[in-house]
Amino acid sequence: MPTPDRIDAVLALRSRGRFLIGRERIRLLEAVIEHGSISKAAKATGFSYKTAWDSVNAVNNLLPTPAFLTRPGGRSGGGAEVTEEGRRLIATFHRLEEKLSSISNLIAEEGMEGQEEAFLWTLGARISARNVFQTEVSQIKRWPVDVEVTLKFADERKILAVVTNDAADDLDLKPGRKVLALVKSPFIRLFTPDHAPQNSRNCFEGVVSERIDAERNSEIRLDIGFGKTLHAVAPRQTVEDMGLQVGAKAVATFDPSQVILAVN
């Protein structure tokens, strides 16, 4: 009997059609380990320099601690390294793909009957928000209508989210629960440090690491430390008025009601 064609199961998490974690991103991290440089790793894997940076920043945002760090020295003189968290991610990803490969081969040999649940593992999740963080619920305050959820991430930093009581029950929110926190880029408000709102919740100071201008809007990538970045979209004139060039300090804030929560 002829050997059935192999079904290639792809493990991926996507945002706006871009990989957050997938084979290409894992290969990029492996190339960083090999070459010790983001530019060399990008060249070795066929990424542009900018795409490589977007990829590792997306992975960093999804993990509790960074998978990727840079060493001082700048684009030409510095280096890059994959952390222990990143190496665990690589190993875990390969183990998952091995399991998915076994499932796909089983489907190819025996068909879909009885394999429906296994096949669902091959489906990637699509997320419209650029800002995705893996967090842990540290505190919950219930009010008659709303629930305030405090989420811990990145070395005890916190995000505050507000959801309805029904949503909190549906998501089974409680201390220790792992939760994805998502914030769309247009919801991020930017300020210069001396004009940042006082006592604002969800307030993060950082350094502009990238600015992309279009005719009306600008996209700002803000490095907020601990390997985490925030993506914001703001009117270009506003960005110009604030002087938000690469290397400038800025403060990003967002409303707790604009944080979207997702659980497994």
N, C-alpha and C positions, 0 to 999 in steps of 0.2 A: 504494500500500500504506500502511496506517496506520503511523504512527510508533510503535515499541515504547515501552512505559513505561520511564522511567529507573529503574535500580536505584540506590538511595542507599547507597553503601558508607560505613560508619561506622568511623573509626579511633579506638580507645579502649583504655585500660588501666584495669582496674577493681580495686577492693579492697573486699570486703564489699558489692558492689553500688554503690559510690561511684566516680565517675570519679577517676582520678589525672591522666590527661591525656585530654582529649576536646574537642570543639568548644566546649562551654560554658566550660571552663577557659581555652581559648585566647581566647575572646571576653572573658572577665574580665580577662586580662592586657592585651589590647588596650584595654579600657576604662580600666585603670589608667594606661596610656600617655597616653590622651586627657585624663583628668580629674586625674591626679596624686594620687588619693585612693582608698583602699580602700572607704570608705563610699559615695562617689559612684559608683565603678565597680560596686559591688554593686547600688545602686539602678538604674543604667542597664541592667544585664544581668538584673535580676529575681532576684538572689540575696539571701538574708538576710545580715546583716553577719557572723554566725557561720559560715554556710556558705561565704561568700567567703573567710574566714580559713582554714577547713579546706582549701579548695581550693588556695590558694596555698602553704600549708605542705606539702601532699601533693606538689605539683609540685617545690618546693624540695628535698624529701627524695630525689626520684628523680634529681636532677641533681647533677653533681660540684661545681658552684658555684651559688649562689642565682639563681633567675629573678626574684625579687621581694625588695625591701628597703623598710623603713620609714625615714622621717626623723623626728628627734626632735620631740616636741610633743604626743604623746598622741592619743587618738581624735578629738578635735575640732580640735586645733591643729596636728597633724603632717601628714605627707604620705607618699606611697608612690611607688615608681618600679620600673620593669622594667629589669633589668640587661641587659648585652650578651648574656649567656647566655640570658636570657629572650627577647630579640628573635630570637636564632638559633633557639630552640625554636619560636617562632611561625612564622618563615619556613620552617623544616624541616617543621613540621606541615602547612602549606598546600601545600608541594610534594608531600608524601606523599598528601594527600587528592586532589590533582590527578591523581596516578598512579592512585589507587584509583578515581577517577571515570572515568578512561579505561578501566580494566579492567571496571567495572560496565557502562559503555555497550557495550563489546564483548560482554559476556555477554548483554545485552538484545537485541543485534542478531543474534548468531550462536549463542546457546545456550551450554550448559556444556561441550560436547564439546571437549576440548583445553584448557579453561580452569580445570581443577580446582585447579591449583597457585595460579593467580592469585586464585581465589576465597578461598583460605585466608588471604590477606592481610587480608581484611575481618573476620576473627575476632578479638575482643578476648580478652586473657588475664585470668583471674579469679584473684585472690590473696586469701587469707584473713587475711594479716597486715597490721596497720596500719602497721608500721614497715618501709619499703622504701627501701633506699639503693643507689645506683649506686656501685660500688667497682671497684678495680683490685687484682689480686693483686700483692703486693710481696715476699712470702717464703713458702716452703713448707718445712716440716720433717716428714719422714716417719719414722714409728715402726712397729714390727712390726704393729700393728693400726690405729692412728689416724694421721691427718695433721693437723698444725696449719697453718692457712692464715691468713696475715696480710693483711688487706685495707685498702687506703688509700682514704680519702675526705676531703672537706672540709678542704683545706689541711693535708695530712699527718696528719690524725687517722687512727686505726687501729681496726679491728674484728678480733678474733681468732675464728676459727671452727674447729671440730674436726669432721672427717668421716672416714669410713672410707677405706682405700686404694682400694677398689673405686669408691667415689663420686668420689674425686679423679681416678681414671683415666677414668671415664665422662664427667665434666665437662671433662676435658682441662685441669685446673688447672695453671697455670704462671705465673711472673712476667710481668706485662703483660696478662694475660687480664682482660677486663671481666666483672664478675660482679655480679648483684643479690644483696644480702644482706637477708634478711627475718627479723624477730623479732616474734613475737606479743606483744600488749600484756600479757597476764597473766604473761609470762616476765620482764618488767622489774621489778626490785626497787628500791624507793626508800628513801633514807636522808637524814637531815639531814647537812649537811657535817661536823659534829663527831662523828658516829657512823658515817661511811662506812667500810667495810672497808679495811684497809691492803693495798696491793700487789694489789688486785683487778684482774683483767683485764676489759676492756670496762666501764670505769668513766668516766662522763661527768657533769660538774657543769654545772648550768644553773639557769634561773629558771623558776618555774611561770608559764606564760602563760595557762593556762585550767584550771579545775576543774569537773567535772560530777558531781554527786552523785546516786546512786540509793539505794534503801532499804538495800542491803547493801554495794555497792561504789562506788568513786569512780574516774572517769577523769581522769588528770592529763596535761596536755600540757606538756612541759618543753622550753624553748628552750635548746639546748646551743651556740648560737653558729654563725656562718658560714651562717646561713639554714637550719639543720637543727633538727628537733624530734624528740623521742621521745614516744610515747604509751604510758602505763602504766595498768594497771587494778589497783587494790589495795583491800583491805577499807576501807570508809569510816571505821571506828573507828580503824584504823591511820593513815590520812591525817589524821584529826582530832588524834590524839595527837601527830603530828609537826608540827602547825601548818602544813600545806602549803596556805596561801592563795595567791592570785595575787600574784606579786611576791616570794614566798619563794624562797630558794635551796634546792636539793635535789641529791642525787647519785643517778644511775640506773646500775644494773649489770645484767648478764645473763651467763649461762653460755655459754662458747664452743660447747658441744654443742647449744645451743638456737638457734643461728644456722642458718637454712636458706639454701642457696646455689642460685642458678638462673642458667643461661647460655642464650644464643640457640642 
